[in-house]
């Protein structure tokens, strides 16, 4: 099984998926397999979903003022899962062993490992940006209350504007409503 034809026949269109399989599971993937395996009845399911939602509601954040994922999102994802999906999630595949079975050259093995590490780091970076926005939300909400503004307006201020306003114990000078009302059309 060490020829390219053997690889394609063995994995078909899933070859790229196998070769870019993340080295380490990301947070929701890892926790997802844990909470799905631990469910024993509906009461436990409800508690597990609430816990999971509280733990991962931040995954939807691309900006600090985006909406958090509601419990219904996690319920829907679980309802879409079949027992086959649960088996797939909980089944551990030894990707390293599968790759080793093909006896790739040293250079190809290094490239495969680099792709797999990149896949993990890409996901991790995206998740950490979203989680950072989640952690920043209480500070931004406090500034919104202090400056009598909404969260979206606070997110539009620059760091310098916020620091200046906090240092002077005032409200930022730029009115976001004025800024947002400017009609910019391509020339």
C-alpha positions as CSV (number, residue, x, y, z in Angstrom):
1,X,0.0,0.0,0.0
2,X,2.8,2.4,-0.6
3,X,1.9,3.7,-4.1
4,X,-0.1,6.8,-4.9
5,X,-2.7,4.6,-6.6
6,X,-3.0,2.5,-3.4
7,X,-3.6,5.7,-1.4
8,X,-6.3,7.0,-3.7
9,X,-8.0,3.6,-3.8
10,X,-7.8,3.2,0.0
11,X,-9.0,6.7,0.9
12,X,-10.7,8.0,-2.2
13,X,-11.7,11.6,-1.9
14,X,-11.0,11.6,1.9
15,X,-7.3,11.6,1.3
16,X,-7.0,15.4,1.9
17,X,-9.1,15.1,5.0
18,X,-6.9,12.3,6.4
19,X,-3.7,14.2,5.6
20,X,-4.9,17.4,7.1
21,X,-6.5,15.8,10.2
22,X,-5.6,18.0,13.1
23,X,-2.9,16.8,15.5
24,X,-4.9,17.8,18.5
25,X,-8.7,18.2,18.7
26,X,-10.1,21.7,19.2
27,X,-12.1,22.5,22.3
28,X,-15.6,21.8,21.1
29,X,-14.6,18.7,19.2
30,X,-12.9,17.3,22.3
31,X,-15.7,18.2,24.6
32,X,-18.4,17.2,22.2
33,X,-17.2,13.6,22.3
34,X,-17.1,13.7,26.1
35,X,-20.6,15.0,26.6
36,X,-22.2,12.8,24.0
37,X,-20.6,9.7,25.5
38,X,-21.7,10.7,29.0
39,X,-25.4,11.1,28.3
40,X,-27.6,8.6,30.1
41,X,-31.1,10.1,30.2
42,X,-33.1,13.2,29.2
43,X,-32.4,15.1,32.4
44,X,-28.7,14.5,32.1
45,X,-28.9,15.5,28.4
46,X,-30.5,18.8,29.3
47,X,-27.8,19.5,31.9
48,X,-25.1,18.5,29.5
49,X,-26.5,20.8,26.8
50,X,-26.8,23.7,29.1
51,X,-23.2,23.2,30.4
52,X,-22.0,22.8,26.8
53,X,-23.8,26.0,25.7
54,X,-22.4,28.0,28.6
55,X,-18.9,26.7,27.8
56,X,-19.0,27.2,24.0
57,X,-21.5,30.0,23.3
58,X,-18.7,32.2,22.2
59,X,-17.8,30.1,19.1
60,X,-20.0,32.3,16.9
61,X,-18.2,35.6,17.8
62,X,-16.4,37.3,14.9
63,X,-16.8,40.7,16.7
64,X,-17.3,41.4,20.4
65,X,-20.9,42.6,19.8
66,X,-22.0,39.5,17.9
67,X,-24.8,37.3,19.4
68,X,-23.8,34.3,21.4
69,X,-24.9,30.8,20.4
70,X,-28.3,30.0,22.0
71,X,-29.1,26.6,23.6
72,X,-31.3,25.8,20.6
73,X,-28.2,25.8,18.3
74,X,-26.7,23.0,20.4
75,X,-30.0,21.1,20.7
76,X,-30.3,21.2,16.9
77,X,-26.8,20.0,16.4
78,X,-27.4,17.1,18.7
79,X,-30.7,16.3,17.1
80,X,-29.0,16.2,13.7
81,X,-26.5,13.6,15.1
82,X,-27.4,10.0,14.5
83,X,-26.0,7.1,16.5
84,X,-23.7,6.6,13.5
85,X,-22.4,10.1,14.0
86,X,-21.9,9.5,17.7
87,X,-19.9,6.4,16.9
88,X,-17.8,8.4,14.4
89,X,-17.2,11.1,17.0
90,X,-16.3,8.7,19.8
91,X,-14.2,6.3,17.6
92,X,-10.6,7.1,17.8
93,X,-8.7,6.8,14.5
94,X,-5.0,6.4,14.7
95,X,-4.1,8.7,11.8
96,X,-0.4,8.4,12.5
97,X,-0.6,4.6,12.1
98,X,-2.5,4.9,8.9
99,X,0.1,7.3,7.5
100,X,2.9,5.1,8.7
101,X,1.4,2.1,6.8
102,X,2.1,3.9,3.5
103,X,5.8,4.3,4.2
104,X,6.1,7.8,2.8
105,X,9.5,9.4,2.4
106,X,10.9,11.5,5.2
107,X,10.1,14.7,3.2
108,X,6.5,13.7,2.5
109,X,6.0,12.7,6.2
110,X,7.2,16.1,7.2
111,X,4.9,17.8,4.8
112,X,1.9,15.8,6.1
113,X,2.8,16.6,9.7
114,X,3.1,20.3,8.7
115,X,-0.3,20.3,7.1
116,X,-1.8,18.6,10.1
117,X,-0.2,21.1,12.5
118,X,-1.4,23.9,10.4
119,X,-5.0,22.6,10.4
120,X,-4.9,22.5,14.2
121,X,-3.3,26.0,14.5
122,X,-5.7,27.6,12.1
123,X,-8.7,26.3,14.0
124,X,-7.1,27.1,17.4
125,X,-6.3,30.7,16.3
126,X,-9.8,31.3,15.1
127,X,-11.3,29.9,18.3
128,X,-8.9,32.0,20.5
129,X,-9.9,35.2,18.7
130,X,-13.6,34.4,19.3
131,X,-12.9,33.5,22.9
132,X,-10.9,36.7,23.4
133,X,-13.9,38.7,22.2
134,X,-16.1,36.8,24.6
135,X,-13.8,37.6,27.5
136,X,-13.7,41.3,26.4
137,X,-17.5,41.6,26.4
138,X,-17.9,42.4,30.2
139,X,-15.5,45.3,29.9
140,X,-17.1,46.7,26.7
141,X,-20.6,46.3,28.3
142,X,-19.3,48.3,31.4
143,X,-18.1,51.0,29.0
144,X,-21.4,51.0,27.2
145,X,-23.2,51.7,30.6
146,X,-20.6,54.3,31.6
147,X,-20.9,56.2,28.3
148,X,-24.7,55.6,27.8
149,X,-24.1,53.7,24.5
150,X,-24.8,50.3,23.0
151,X,-22.3,47.6,22.6
152,X,-22.0,48.1,18.8
153,X,-21.1,51.7,19.3
154,X,-18.4,50.9,21.9
155,X,-16.9,48.4,19.5
156,X,-16.6,51.1,16.8
157,X,-14.4,53.2,19.0
158,X,-10.6,52.9,18.6
159,X,-8.5,51.9,21.6
160,X,-7.0,55.4,21.6
161,X,-10.4,57.0,21.8
162,X,-11.4,54.7,24.7
163,X,-8.1,55.4,26.6
164,X,-8.4,59.1,26.1
165,X,-12.0,59.1,27.3
166,X,-11.2,56.9,30.3
167,X,-8.1,59.1,31.2
168,X,-10.2,62.3,31.0
169,X,-13.2,60.6,32.7
170,X,-15.3,61.7,29.8
171,X,-17.2,60.2,26.8
172,X,-15.4,59.6,23.5
173,X,-15.7,62.6,21.2
174,X,-16.8,60.8,18.1
175,X,-20.5,60.1,17.9
176,X,-21.0,56.8,16.3
177,X,-24.5,57.7,15.2
178,X,-23.1,60.6,13.2
179,X,-20.4,58.3,11.8
180,X,-22.9,55.6,10.8
181,X,-25.2,58.1,9.1
182,X,-22.5,59.1,6.6
183,X,-23.5,57.8,3.2
184,X,-20.4,56.6,1.4
185,X,-21.0,55.6,-2.2
186,X,-18.3,54.5,-4.7
187,X,-17.2,57.3,-6.9
